[in-house]
C-alpha cells in the first residue's frame, strides 16, 4: 500500500514539475467524464475546453479498488488497492479529449466469485488545478 501511494505521489510530483504556464482561457470539463470498468481495470474518458493556447496538459486518474465477496462484504485490508494513472495530453484549439486507464493489482488475486469495486474515482487536470469525479 505504501509503495502504491509512493507511485501516486511520484506521478503527481512529476506532472507538477512539468506544468506549463497558462496564458489565457477558462479551463473546464465539458459534460461528464465517462467512467467504465472491465474486471480490475477502470477507464475515464473526458473532454476539457477553455484551455487557451496551452500546448498540452497533464492529467491524472486516481481511485481506490476493493475486492468484494459474493455476500457484498467489504474486504480485509490486504484486498484493497490504490490505482493511479497519468498522461500528458496535447491541446488543439483550446480543447483536449483523453482517456485514462488504471489497473488494480491485488495480492492475492481478486478472482471470481469476488469482484472489484472502484470508489473515490477522481480525474485531475494537474496543469490547471481542476478535478472531477466521474
N, C-alpha and C positions, 0 to 999 in steps of 0.2 A: 504494500500500500504506500509506504514511504517512497519507494522507488518510482511508482507511477505519479505520485504528487511531484516528485523532483522533475520528471519528464514534462509535466504540465507547466511547471514554473519555468523550465528551460525554454519551452516553445514560446511562451508568452514573453519572456525576457528577450529572446532573440528578435521577436517581432517588434517589441517596443524600441529596441535599439536601431531598427531599420525603418522607423516611421519617417515618412516624407512630410515636408511642410505643405500644409494645405493652403491653397491660395484663395479660392472663392467657392462658395456653394453652401448648401444646407443639407448635409448628409442625412438620409433617412431610408428605412426599409420600405419597399413597395409591396403592399399586401402582406400576407403571411408567408413565413418560410414554411415549406412543405417538409414534414418530417416523415421518414419511412424507416422500417425495420425489417431485416431479414436475418433470422437467427440471432447471433450475438453482434451483428453489425447494424449501426444506426447511420442514417444519412439525413442531411438537411440541405434543401435546395432553396436558395434565397436570391432576391434581387434588391439592389440598392440604387438610389438615384440621388441627385443633388451633390455629386462628388466634385463639381467644378472641373478644373483641368488637372486633377491628380493623374499621374501615370499608372499608379497601382495602389491597392490597399492590402493590408494584412488582416486576415480573418481567422478566428478560432472557433472550434466546436468543443464544448465540454459537457460531460454527462456522468451520471452515476448509474451503474448497472448492478442489478441484483438477480440472483438465481433463485427463482421461486418454485417451491414444490407443488404437486397437484392439489394439495389441500389449501393453497393460497397462503401458506405460512412463509413468513419472512426468513431469510437465510441467517446463518451464523456469520460472524464477522469475516470468515475466510471465503465466503461465497458472495462477496461484494467486490466491485472493481470500479476504478475511475477510468473514464475514457477521454482522450484528448486528441484533436486533430487540428492542423493549421495549414494555411496556404497563403501564397502571395497571388493576388488576383489582378489581372490587367483591367484598367478602366477605359471604356470607349464612350465618347460623347457624354461624359459625366455619369455613366451608368456602369454597373457591374452585375453580372449574373454568375453564380457559382454553386457548386455542390461540394459539401464536406462529408467525409466518411470516416467513422471511427469504429474500431472493433474492440469489444470487451474480451479480456483473457482471464479465465478462471483456473484456479488450481485447488482442487481437482476440477475437471471439465464440468460444465453445466450441460449435461446430456439428458435427453428425454427419459422420463416424463417431466423433468424440470424444464422451465422456460426462463428466458432472460427478459427482464422488465427494466426499461430505462426511465430515469427520473432526473429532475434538475437539469434538463437539457437547455443549454444556452449557446447562442451564436453571437459572437462579438466581433465588431469591426474595430480592431485594436487601433488602427490608424486614426479613426475619428471618434473613438470613445463611445460608440453606441452599441447596444445589445438588444436582443430579442429572444424570447422563449417560444420556440416553435411549437 
